[in-house]
Amino acid sequence: MPKTSLTREQIQQYAQLSPFELKNIFIDLAKEAQADKPGQKGTSSVQMLNAGRGNPNWVATGPREAFYALGHFSLEESRRVWTADNLGGMPELKGSYERFDAFVRRHPDMPGIELLAQCVQLGIQRFGFDKDAFVHELTDSSIGDNYPVPDRILTHVQEIVRGYVADEMFDKKPPAGDFSYFATEGGTAAMCYIFDSLMKNGLLKKGDRIALMVPVFTPYIEIPELDTYEFDVTYVEASMFAETGVREWRYPEEEVAKLEDPEIKLVCLVNPSNPPSLALSQRVADQLKNIVATKNPNLLIVTDDVYGTFVEGFRSVAADLPRNTLLVYSYSKHYGCTGWRLGVIGLHDDNILDEQIARLPQDEKDRLDKRYGSLTLEPEKIKFIDRLVADSRQVALNHTAGLSLPQQVMLAVFSLFDMLEEGQEYKRRIRAIVQQRLQLLLEGSQMKIAEDAHRAGYYIELDLLAQAQLEHGEEFAAYLQKTYEPIDPLFRLAQQTGVVLLNGGGFEGPEWSVRVSLANLDDLDYLKIGHHLRAIFNDYAEEWRSSKA
């Protein structure tokens, strides 16, 4: 195959971009490769395969059908109160469960109605909800005729989220006490709100030392570099090898020990990781617990657990260190609902953040009392989880804060679905999908990865330099580093084969690594991607051998 048409200097310039922006360059190159030659229709044999972004190509249909069935009942409830052409009224609370039960019996063949009824009964039985209050919250919220009250999260929705997180993030063994939740516009909004409120409340200051467990989702790298924050960042690197040339993507004890430094105020991790897609080992979890218990008791942990449902027996750091941890979770990947923007921030009611705010110097307390003084006569008593809500709307618009009510209902229905056997079967099915795609990719690429029972498999990160060393030794690896830029393989893949991947260096992984999303293409496409990756790799090896001739 020919080399990329770009010069090394041009590739060096592109390497400065975020991987998600660089992806657009690769997509353009892939489209050019896919295009027919001028005047020769049907001449291109290139198929664009974009495995750059992790938007899943599966959709949880059952919960959506249940949501739409709820919409029909909700509109019937609205018309019952007030009917005038296209005008209805607000659904009534009293007797709502009895009317819902009658609606279910009248419409046995409506798509989603059976699952909806199961979800409602599950909510009542597991959480002890008042029947009318629960059905009315679902009904009124699904048509979105009110502002969110409470603004942080609806009352019944919060209880359902607690149950879902206890099941899926805490391995059905939640810590004592309660977590409070803030429903957000996906995990990305949660990240923005957290960094903003930590700064606004004086818990972090510009230039403070924080740590990132890397490789990690790129925004966690880019946000601290913004002029708003300019944090002093320490990287905790997953640098272990299972054997020569085969990365284990695990954290050595000495790397985790960096967090013992009390100057490090915050550590962020994605668990399971992104891109390596591995859940934190028990060894590292125990080391973190020991660090908090001894060397750095005020260490704040932000854990982003969006891929937790893809690992059997997953247990979040928040379950073992509830006082120190802000939990971020998004429903987007598990349920194929990135467009719904459904996420939550969880914080234990007994936490170090509220304690640290209470210990702030008086001048800082006075500043914060002034900031939140329009909300209550006792602003010092506002918990951090509620400060997040106020800050999300610049405080002054706190009365209009909160995730839209139809979104919160969808979030609740997804959660309740998971608690049913149908939801557990769905979970097993999507886990099997990504594992099958991983095996096909490895088959095509003829590359080896470390065996790991905690692999989510949503992404895979392949280190091409380590592979070079494994197959041909240090001399070949040194040749690649001297002759090419680390992202050169990605340009070749896009230009020559139409394959779009992301650069692992953009996630603070090894510079010569590539990230493949295993979520968004058909199964056999990953076999093709593997073949293309192998062909590109073999081209480099042939060029190396030719250079020695």
Beta strands, then each sheet from edge to edge (+ up, - down):
strand 1: 49-50
strand 2: 179-184
strand 3: 209-214
strand 4: 232-237
strand 5: 241-243
strand 6: 246-247
strand 7: 264-270
strand 8: 300-304
strand 9: 325-330
strand 10: 343-348
strand 11: 459-463
strand 12: 499-500
strand 13: 502-503
strand 14: 513-517
sheet 1: 1+ 12+
sheet 2: 2+ 10- 9+ 8+ 7+ 3+ 4+
sheet 3: 5+ 6-
sheet 4: 11+ 14- 13+
end
